């Protein structure tokens, strides 16, 4: 118990939890919650589909991240100044979404949603950079876990909770309430400590753009490391893409999927993430990546068993629990790994680069899964998906050897 209190109880990690909540809150407001609002306003489905484009800033944030490395607002320090600035602008943009009339002026709410997504992605850049700057080496695992937990809880608030509220309040007041919650997040920014190590930011935009990339790509195996970042959670992404269609096809109802896969799954992810962060703090980052790297594909076999069993509630709960717990553990270690690769002078740009490659796996992995299921069937698909873990584990031996104290390319720390 004392180890857990030591890992999660300090001020830096606790504030990272709150900032993770701030990072996750706007996402659903421009995605699933907004789609539900548009549906209730009888907006044409073709227009609702086009609204998915408002999320483009999340995929493109690496292009303006150098600005946030180069310049510092004249308040609250280099990283916190950007965080509080984006938070206040997010309050305004979420309020602006609330006053829009989707059925009458869909283009207007699309613009407000796009600006909210842009500001949210910018806040992510600043928070990710702050997290990598402020956490000590032994706090990377617990800090990454706390950030994921805060993010997940926020998505529940702006997603499921907002939908429930919409049955009792108008959508305008739902968004007004979410703007109020966003405003409260400023508390975490004001109470967050400054990083202990002071660094000199880039002196020009040219240096802010070129230096982060030059610093990263001069490292041995830099390109292979980006490939590893894409592959480490590939088997997890393959199975996760087809989880909901699989459960419905087996015969479970939408209520079953919502209650177990979403609610229980979220709880399992939080538990797995917290446990994973504690394990990282206890046995080290390298060994944790190995342990979780083997656990993630094994969880896919639980869905193979469910496919062979058929509609069976205990098997469903077990499979979803195992999947989300192991995925949460892997996330805690993997985020800590990416933070360890960032030079504190260029954290915003380098972390944005790494997370862009990580996100590409989630987007691209789903493309062939439908064909694979038609060809193999559900049981064989989930069994075959475990093989997708092999390339990542092979590269793991190079970048995070079992007996190494730190990843090979880690910055500002003892390397393997």
N, C-alpha and C positions, 0 to 999 in steps of 0.2 A: 504493500500500500504506500509505503514511504517513497518507493521508486516512482510510482505514478504521480504522487504529489510533487515530487521534485521535477518530473518531466513536464507536467502540465500546469503546475501551480504558479509558475513565475510570471512576472508582469508582461514580458515580451510575448510569450506563448498565448496568454489570455487575451491580449489585445489583437493578436493575429486571428483568434477565433471570431472576435467582433468584426474585424475588417473583412474576414471571409463572408460573414453574413451580409455586409454592405455590398460586397462584390456580386453575390448571387441574387440579391433582391430584384434588380431591374430585368433580369433575363426573361422570366415568364411574362412580365408585363408587356413585352414586345413580341411574345411568341404565343404560347398556348392560351394564356388568359385573354390576350387581345383577340385571338381567333374565336374564342367563345363569345366575346362581346360582339364581334362582327356577325357571328351566326345568329345571335338573338336579335340583332338589328336587321336581319334578312338581307345582308349584303350578298351579292352574287358570289357563288363559289369560285368562279374564275378569278375574281378580284381578290378573294381571300387567299388563293394560292399565290398570287403575285406578292402579297404582303410578306411572304417568307424572305423576300429580298432585303427587308429592313435589317436582317441580321448579318448582312455582309461585313459591317465594321469589325465583328469578332474575328473574321477570317483574315482581314486586311490590316489589323492593328500594327503589324510590324513596320508598316510604311511610315507611320508618324511617331513611333516610339523613340527615334533619335531626338526629336524635339524635346521630349520629356527627360532625356538624359542630358541634353545640352543646357537647357534653361531651368532656372529655379524660381518659383514665385517668391515674392519678398515677405513671406510669412510661413511660419511653422516648419521651416527647413526644406531641404531638397525634395524629399519624397512626400512628406506629409502635406506640404504646400499644394502639390498637385492633387493629392487625395481629397483634401477639404474643398478645393476649387471645383473638382468634378462632382463631388457630393452635392454642393449647393446648386450647381447647374442642373443636376439630375432632379432635384426637388422641383425646380421650375419646369423642366421638360415633362415630368410625370404629371404635374398639375395641368400643363398645357394639353396633354393627352386627355385628361379628364373633362375638359371643357369642350372637346370636339364632339361633333355629331356624325358618326360613321355613315349613317344611311344617307345623309344630305351632302357631306363633304368628305368622302373617303380619302381624297388626295391630301387633305389637310392633316388628318390623323396619321396618314402614312408618313408625312414629313415629320410630325412630332415624334412618331415611333422611331423613325430613322435617327433623329437627333438623340433620342434617349439611348438607342443602341450604340451610337458613336460615343456618347459620353460614358456609357457603361463600359465599353471596351477600353476607353482611355483610363477610367478608374482602375480597371483590371491591370493595365500596364503599370500604373503607379503602385498599386497594392502588391503586385507580384514582385516588383523591384524592391519595395520597402521590406517585404518579408525576407527576401534573399539577403538584404543588407543588414537587417537588425538581428537575425537569429545567429547564435553561436553554433559551432560545429556540432556539438552534442544536442542541440535543440532543433536540428533540421527535421528529424523524423516527427517528433511531437508537434512542431510548428506546422508542418505540411498536413498532418492529420487534423489539427485544429482548424486550419483553413478550409479543408474539405467539409468538415462537419458544419461549420458556420455557413458555407455555401449551400449545402444541401438543405439545411433548416430554412434558409431564406427562400429557396425555391419552393419549399412547401408552403411558406407563408404567402408568397405572391402568386402561387399556383393554386393548390387545393383550397387553402383558406380563403383566398380572394373569390374563388368560384362559389364557395358556400355563402360568403357575404353577399354576393350578387343576387342571391335568392331573397334577401331581406332589405338590401339597399340598392339604390340606383348605381349604375356603373360609374357615374361621375363621382359619387361619394366613395366608392371602392378605391378609385385611383387617387382621390384626395387623401384617403386614409393611408394608402401605400406611400404617398409623398411625405406624409407625416412620419412614417416609420423610417423613411430614407433620411429625413432631417435628424432623427434621433441617433442615427449612425455616426453623426459628427462627434458624439461623445467619445467613441473609441479612437477617433483621430486625434482629438485634443489630449487624451490621456496616454496615447502611445508614446513610448520613449524614443529618443533619437538613437540611431545606430552608434555603437561605441567607436567604430573606426571611421574617421573622417577621410573622405576621398576628394580629390580634385576633379571636377567634372570636365568633359571635353571643352576645349577653348574655342571651338568653332563648329558650325554645322558640318563642314567637311570632315572634321575629326570625329564628330558624333555619328556620322553615317559610315565612314570607312574604317575607323579604328575598331569598333566592336566586331565587325566581320573579319578584319585582318587578325585581330587578337584570337578569335575563335578558330579560323581556318588555318592558322599557322601551327596549331597543335597536331601532333601525330594522330592520324586516324580520325580527323575531324568529320570527313564525309561519312565514313563507316559508322561513326557515332550517331549521326543523324538517321542513318538507316536503322540502327539499333533502337533509337527512340520511336521509330515507326513500328518496329516489330515486337517490342517487349510485351505489349498488351494486345497483339493481333488476335490471338485465340479468344481472348475476352471480348473483343469487339465483334468477331464473327458470330459468336453465340448470342451476344447481347442484342444484335440486330434482329434476330429471329425469335426472341423469347416470347414476345406478345403474340405474334401470329401463331406460334407453336401452341401456346396454351389455349388459344381460342379454337384452333383446329382439333385439339385433343378432346374438346368438349366443355371446357370451363367457361363460365359466363363472364361477361364484361365486369360484373360486380366482383366476381372471384378474382379476376385479374387486377382490378383496381384495389381491392382490399389487401390481397396477399402480395402481388408483384410490386405495387406502388408503395402502400403504407408499410407493410411488414418488410418489404425490400429496402425501403429507406432506413428503417430502424436497424436492419442488419448491416447496411453499409456504414452507418454511423458507428456501430459497435466494432465492426471490422477495421475501420479507419483508426479509431482510438487505440485498439489493441495493436494494430500495425505500427502506429507511431511509438507506442511503448516498447515494442520489440526492437525497433530500429535503435532507440536510445539504449537498449540493454545489450544487444549483440553486435551492433554496428550496421552501417548502411550496406556494405558489400554483402555480408552474409544474409541480411534481410532480403535483398534483391534475389538471391538464390532461393531462399526458402519460399518466398511468395511466388517466384517464377515457376516453381514446380506445383504449388497449390492451385494456381489459377487454371491451368488446363485440366487438373483432376476434377475441378468443379463442373466442367462440361460433361463429365461422365455421369453426373447425377441427373442431368437432363436426358442422357441416353437411357438410363434406368427408367425415368418417368415415361419416355416414349414407348418403351417395351411394356411397361405396366399398364398404360392407358390412364384414364381419368381416375386419379387417386389423390385425395386431398393431403394425407400425410406425406406422400411422395412429392407432391407439388411444393408444400411448405418447406420440406427438407432441401429440395433442389434450389429453390429461390434463396433460402437462407444461406446455403453453402456458397452459391454464386456471389451474392452481395457481400458476404463477409470476406471472402478471399479477394474479391475485386477491391474492396475498401482497403484491405491490407496492402495490396499491390500499389494502389494509388498513393498511399502514405509514403512508401519507400521511393516510388518513381518520381514524385514531385520533389522529394528531398534530393534525389539524385540530380535532377535538372537544376535545382537551386545551387548545388555544389559546383556546377560547371560555369557559373556566371562570375565574371570579373565585376567587382563592385563599382568600378568606374562606368560600366556600360550595362548594368543589370537590366534596365528596361528593354533595351534593344535585343540583347542576347536571350533573355528569357522569352520574349515575344517570338523570336526566331524558333526556339526549341518547341514551344507550345504550338506553334503553327504546324510543325511537322507531326507532333503528337495528334493534333486535331485531324490532320489529313487521313490518318488511319481510320478514325471513326467514320469519316465521310466515305472513304473509298471501300472499306471492308464490306459494306452492305451491298455493293453492286452485284457481286456474283452469288450471293447467298440464296436467292430465290431459285436460280437454276440448279445450284448444288442440292437443295432440298428436293426438287423435282426429280433429279437424277438418282440421289442416294436414299431418299426417305429420311424421316426425322431422326431415327435412332443412329443411323450411319453418319448422318450429317454432323451431329453433335460429337460422335466418337472421332470422326475425321478431323474436326476442328481443333482437337487437342494437338494434332501434329503441327499446327501453326505456331506453337510455342517453341519448337525446336530451333529455328533460326535465331530467335532472340536469346535463347539460352547459350547457343554457341558463341554469339558475340559478347554475351555477358562475361564469359571467361576472359575476354581480352580487356574489357573496360572496368570490370569490378571483380577481380579474382577473389576467391573465397578467403584467402589468408591476408588480403590487403586491408589496410586500415581505412583507406579512403579510395574512391574511384580514381582511376589512373589520370584522368584529365581534370580532377578537382582543382579549384582555384583557392588560394589562401588557406591551405591546409596541408597536412602531411599526406603525401600521395602513396599509392600502393607500390 
